[in-house]
Amino acid sequence: MRITIFRKAHFNAAHRLHNPKWSEEKNNEVFGLCNNPYYHGHNYEIEVALTGEVDQETGFLINLDTLKTIIKEKIENKFDHKNLNEELEEFKKLIPSAENICYVIWSILRDNLDKKYDLQVKLWETPRNYVQYPAIS
């Protein structure tokens, strides 16, 4: 039987949307308040979805405690209460937009989960705005 399971988590982090190749005027025009040189923060929510075949011996797709631990150690501990631009190597040269953050989270999880699972990540930057990777086809 093929099934999808979900696990939610959250973290708080600050970031600045800024392209150093552009002028301040263009950055302000494109990113508005999100270009604040003193950064701004969000209470991010994530949803991790794994799809695959249920193990007939355990009845699990994956032990949810295992998934919880991976998310806690690899995502929450890494992102929570951080300035993404300054403290995470992934964003030294990558603008920490919701789209890029979601993809980075997906990449980290992909490297830490068995490839037998299809993986999808949703990231809410606000209660009304969220992104998803991979994209809906």
N, C-alpha and C positions, 0 to 999 in steps of 0.2 A: 504494500500500500504506500502510495506517495502522499506526503503531507507537508504542510508548512507550519513551523512553530515561530513564535515571536517572543522577544525579550526587550523590555524597555529599560532605559537608563537615562541619566542626566548629568550635566556638568555646567559649571558657570565659568565663563571666560571673557576676556576683553580682546578686542582687535581694532584695527584701523584698516579701512579700505583706501588704499593709496597706491598709485602707480608711479614709481620714481622716474619713469621716462617722460612723464607728462608735467606740464606746468601746474602750479597751485590752482590757477583759474580753471584748467580743464579737470583736475581732480575734484575741485569743489562742484563743478557743473555736473559731473558724472556721478560722484559718490555722495554729494551733499553733506549732511551731518555725520555720515559714516566716515568722513575723511578727517574727523577731529584729530589734531595732532596729539591730544592727550588720551586718545583711545575712547572706547565706549564698550559696555558689556552686555551680555545676553545670558539668559538662563536656557541653555540648550537642552532639548529633549531628543533622544535617539530611540529608534526602533530597529532592531536587528531581526531579520526574517531568514530562517534557514529552511530550505526545501530539500526533501530527499526521501529515501525509502526507510520505513520503520524497521528496526532490527527485531526480528521475530523472537529472539531469545530474551530481550529486555522489554520490548514494547515501546522503546524510546526511538525517536529520531536521533536525539543526543540527550545526554543527561543535562537538564536545565541548570543544575548546579555548576557543571563544567562550563557551560556557556556564560553563566553569570560571572564566574571567576575570570574568564578570558576578557570579558568586557570591562570588568572592574580594573584588572591589572594593566591591560593594554590600552584602554581608552580613557576611562574615568580618571585613573591616577595620572595619566599623561596630560590630559587637557584641563582638568578641574582647577579653577582659581589660577589660571595662567594668562599671561599676555601672549596670545598666539604669535603675533609678529616678532616678539622679542625672545620668547623662551622656547619655541618649538622650531627645530631645525627645518622641518618641512615647509615652514612659511617664511623662511629667510629670503627666498626668491619667488615665492608663490603668494599671491594676494589671498588672504584668508576669508574669501567670500563663503557663503553657505554652501555653494556648489563645490568649491575646492575642499572645504572642511569635510563635507560628506564623502567625497572621493578618497581623501586621505584616511578617514576612518574605515571605509570599505577596504582599502588596500592593506591596512594594518590587520584587520580581521581576516582578510583573505589569506595572509601569510601565516596566520595562527590557527586556522581551522582546516580540517580535512577537505580536500578538493572534491570529495564525493557530494558535498552539500552545495546547492545553489544558494548564493548569498545576496541579500538585498539590504540596504541601509536607508532609512529615512531620518532626516535631521530637521527638527523644528528650530528655527531661529527665534520666532515669535509664535504665539498661539495661532496666528493666521497665516504664517509663511513657512513653508517647508520645502525641502528638496529630497530627491530620491535618486539613488544609484544602485544598480543600473537603471537607466531610463525606461519608462513604459514604452513598449514598442507598438 
